[in-house]
């Protein structure tokens, strides 16, 4: 990855969207904010109170956002926005703004929009706490209901589904030094701008500002929900520190065991995984490569060379109930994610990281594109 400016537009989740008309707020404003962040010292985002960060998963899940308070509800938009409360793994708050005909306004935190499991917890929640992220909803199953289809929450994670799928694997804004002995750096989205779609529009735009010790970045997501949820993602990154292994368009999933591995003692289900393989399209060699996933006994990093990358993705091939026999998790309904660069990528490799796990609750699979070369201070990648 050389110094200067280089265009690397990302196409996430299968298809390129047609252009969305420019509004008063433009991507260049987020780019300038990212550039300014990278020019200064890193400052971590504000943490949620300790008692919220210490909540176990069931207690955190009992905090519910009231759908009646969704952003844009009753305003004619097919899209609505539900807020995500801080707590458990969502350890910090983010700034969220909406963009409409009146300009750009912050989306304030409203304590009354959340239902807390106890009055004691509700009293301890600060009135100005803030949000940890947001969930986008859209009438995928019919006009009478709003269905969650895309969630931005936790570090730089976002995950989506199409109609008739359940949430499974995730994408991230960037992966830095994942799997290396030096340890992984985990940047976070710290600010979002949500562009309100016009009445009847089936497309939506989200801008995100990312920050971490080594990098700051600006992102634009053009989103189209449906039977296949599609997104056109453009990112511009500014490096304040050198990074040994930058990972573009990273995907994160879970593989506990499957048809090509041993079944752990005491397990009755035939398979347990969100994805069972990495698929790569080598456009330069005009071939498709399939790499089955494993749950290894030790960390494995695989560097998969291609002449020119047409696309890669983590795939769930098994799609019948009998493949898993799990009526609660419904792994047979987990989605796939496919990343396709708009003009193909060369001079790099697809990296697959497989991490040992003894539980299906741990995401232990990561796949991403590693550009050739290395980053240095002051590098700018688009």
Helices and strands as residue ranges (DSSP letters): E 10-12, H 27-39, H 50-53, H 57-61, E 64-65, G 67-69, E 80-85, E 95-100, E 103-106, G 111-113, E 114-115, H 119-124, E 131-138, E 147-153, E 157-160, E 170-172, E 175-176, E 188-195, E 204-211, E 215-224, E 230-239, E 246-253, E 255-257, E 272-273, E 277-282, E 287-292, E 300-305, E 309-315, G 321-323, G 331-333, E 337-339, E 348-354, E 365-371, E 380-381
